[in-house]
Amino acid sequence: MSKEIVSGGELSRRKKQILRSIIEAHISLGEPVGSKYLVTSAEIPFSSATIRNEMAELEAMGYLEQPHTSSGRIPTKAGYRFYVDSLMESYKLTASEIVTLNNMLKNKIGELDSILQSASKLVASLTNYPTVSVKTESEENYVTQFSYMMLSDNDFLLVMRLFDGSVKSKHIKTEITLSATILDTLTELLNEHVANVDPQTITLPMMMQLEKRLGDAGKLVDIAIKAVYEATVSVDDSNVRFEGVGKLLEYPEFSNVEQMKNVLKMIEDKDNIINIMKEGDADKVNVVIGEDDEKIADHSAFIFRKLVVDGKIVGAIGVFGPSRMDYSKVVSTVEYLSEQITKAFGNALPEKKQDDDPGGGS
């Protein structure tokens, strides 16, 4: 039987429907999903034989795996990623959930520390997953001069002198074949357009223009800008708070002692959490699935969004869970809450607080 994949390498409509149903059933049940369940409970309009054939092909394509010889299938990391990016339908918050979130915001207006703590507890309660909140406490800073030290054909040190007099460097490894000409051009562009500039004012069109001027090595611009954010933003560990970590014990994925140790190690490393959030997109909810990033433990996922007020990033809120977490509900909850916090604090934060940054936008 030939694989039903439409032009461009996309899954056929039938495969998408089956993959979505398997993932959503696995999220709900926590067990491998077989063709019989899909026919009887998921109301899939295909025969068991057809579903089994499609499941086998989805497995061969890397979206599903079969944990035991005679069991059903469970999603792989690639399956979850495809679901989040292409198949997931938006969860609609209930009236009760919206009222609860709005009441919390109304009662805490003007107190960022308090609202982040309350928001974390509330999201943990609504989703039944652990949450993390980050509040920035960084002074105004920016790069005044860029230079570099070439280490090999594929890596170099980007050296940055900051406004406060300190010097920071970022070791950058790349698949691009480097040369003195490329790095000279990169630092010249950075000194011309990025030096002495508030990192928060760096726009995507500006970055695209710099990438165009750098030609085939344009990808280095994005890497360099991320290094600038990391160098100019500092978040104190005391401003990273967790709620509901014990909820992880409710999920069978974390019943394995070694797996639980890996997850707790990931969570307890606050610098790790900060760096993950720094690298996230400030314009959307970020979904990081284990193995997408070595900072995330296998079989787990982290969903977060930065909080942007008047163009400045003032904090972030996120949710941890197993890789089979209810992505739709968590994404919608984090999205709604972050938007409401942004509106609530748009005219309420003191001027100095609006200059804070939790982890750089990208």
Long-range contacts (C-beta under 8 A, 24 or more apart in sequence): 1-53, 1-57, 3-57, 3-60, 3-61, 4-54, 4-57, 11-58, 11-61, 11-63, 11-82, 14-46, 14-54, 15-54, 15-57, 15-58, 16-86, 16-87, 17-44, 18-44, 18-46, 18-51, 18-54, 18-55, 18-58, 19-58, 19-63, 19-64, 19-75, 19-79, 19-82, 19-83, 19-87, 20-83, 20-87, 22-55, 22-58, 22-64, 22-72, 22-73, 22-74, 22-75, 22-79, 23-75, 23-79, 23-80, 23-83, 23-87, 23-324, 26-74, 26-75, 26-324, 27-324, 27-325, 27-326, 27-327, 30-251, 30-252, 30-253, 30-324, 31-72, 32-66, 32-67, 32-68, 32-71, 32-72, 32-73, 32-74, 33-72, 33-73, 33-74, 34-71, 34-72, 34-73, 35-72, 37-72, 74-324, 75-323, 75-324, 77-289, 77-290, 77-291, 77-292, 77-323, 80-289, 80-301, 80-323, 80-324, 80-327, 81-289, 81-292, 83-327, 84-287, 84-289, 84-327, 84-331, 88-327, 88-328, 88-331, 89-328, 90-328, 90-331, 90-332, 91-326, 91-328, 91-329, 91-331, 91-332, 91-333, 92-332, 93-332, 93-333, 93-336, 97-126, 97-333, 98-336, 100-126, 101-333, 101-336, 101-337, 101-340, 102-340, 105-340, 105-341, 105-344, 109-344, 109-345, 109-348, 110-345, 110-348, 112-314, 112-315, 112-345, 112-349, 112-353, 115-341, 115-344, 115-345, 116-241, 116-315, 116-317, 117-241, 117-243, 119-317, 119-337, 119-341, 120-241, 120-242, 120-243, 120-317, 121-243, 121-244, 123-243, 123-317, 123-319, 123-333, 123-334, 123-337, 124-243, 124-244, 124-247, 124-319, 125-244, 126-333, 127-319, 127-321, 127-325, 127-326, 127-329, 127-330, 127-333, 128-244, 128-247, 128-250, 129-244, 129-247, 129-319, 129-320, 129-321, 129-325, 129-330, 130-242, 130-243, 130-244, 130-245, 130-246, 130-247, 130-248, 130-267, 130-319, 130-320, 130-321, 131-242, 131-243, 131-244, 131-317, 131-318, 131-319, 131-320, 132-240, 132-241, 132-242, 132-243, 132-267, 132-273, 132-304, 132-317, 132-318, 132-319, 132-320, 133-240, 133-241, 133-243, 133-315, 133-316, 133-317, 133-318, 134-235, 134-239, 134-240, 134-241, 134-273, 134-274, 134-277, 134-315, 134-316, 134-317, 134-318, 134-358, 134-359, 135-235, 135-239, 135-314, 135-315, 135-356, 135-358, 136-233, 136-235, 136-239, 136-313, 136-314, 136-315, 136-356, 136-357, 136-358, 136-359, 137-234, 137-235, 137-236, 137-239, 137-356, 138-232, 138-233, 138-234, 138-235, 138-356, 138-357, 139-164, 140-198, 140-355, 141-232, 141-233, 142-195, 142-196, 142-197, 142-198, 142-199, 142-232, 143-190, 143-194, 143-195, 143-196, 143-199, 143-228, 143-231, 143-232, 144-195, 144-196, 145-191, 145-195, 146-187, 146-190, 146-191, 146-194, 146-195, 146-224, 147-187, 148-183, 148-186, 148-187, 150-178, 150-180, 150-183, 152-178, 153-177, 153-178, 154-178, 156-183, 158-224, 158-227, 160-227, 160-228, 160-231, 162-231, 162-232, 163-196, 168-231, 170-227, 170-230, 170-231, 172-220, 172-223, 172-224, 172-227, 174-219, 174-220, 174-223, 176-216, 176-217, 176-219, 176-220, 178-217, 182-214, 182-217, 182-220, 185-213, 185-214, 185-217, 186-214, 186-217, 186-220, 186-221, 186-224, 189-213, 189-214, 189-221, 190-224, 194-224, 194-225, 194-228, 199-225, 199-228, 199-229, 199-232, 199-233, 199-357, 199-360, 200-311, 200-312, 200-313, 200-357, 200-361, 201-311, 202-228, 222-362, 225-362, 226-278, 226-279, 226-360, 226-362, 228-360, 229-278, 229-357, 229-359, 229-360, 229-361, 229-362, 230-275, 230-278, 230-360, 232-357, 232-360, 233-278, 233-357, 233-358, 233-359, 233-360, 235-274, 235-358, 235-359, 237-270, 237-271, 240-270, 240-273, 240-274, 242-267, 248-320, 248-321, 251-321, 251-322, 253-299, 253-300, 253-322, 253-323, 253-324, 254-322, 259-297, 259-298, 259-299, 262-297, 262-298, 263-297, 263-300, 263-320, 265-297, 266-295, 266-296, 266-297, 266-300, 267-320, 273-318, 274-358, 274-359, 275-359, 276-302, 276-304, 277-304, 277-306, 277-316, 277-318, 277-358, 277-359, 278-358, 278-359, 278-360, 279-359, 279-362, 280-304, 280-305, 280-306, 280-316, 280-359, 280-362, 281-361, 281-362, 282-306, 282-308, 282-313, 282-361, 282-362, 283-361, 285-331, 285-334, 285-335, 285-338, 287-327, 287-331, 289-323, 290-323, 299-323, 301-325, 301-327, 303-327, 303-330, 303-331, 303-334, 304-334, 305-334, 305-335, 305-338, 306-338, 306-358, 306-359, 306-361, 307-338, 307-341, 307-342, 307-345, 307-358, 308-342, 308-361, 309-342, 309-345, 309-346, 309-349, 309-354, 310-346, 310-349, 310-354, 312-354, 312-355, 312-356, 312-357, 313-356, 313-357, 313-358, 313-359, 313-360, 313-361, 314-345, 314-349, 314-353, 314-354, 314-356, 314-357, 314-358, 315-356, 315-358, 316-358, 316-359, 317-341
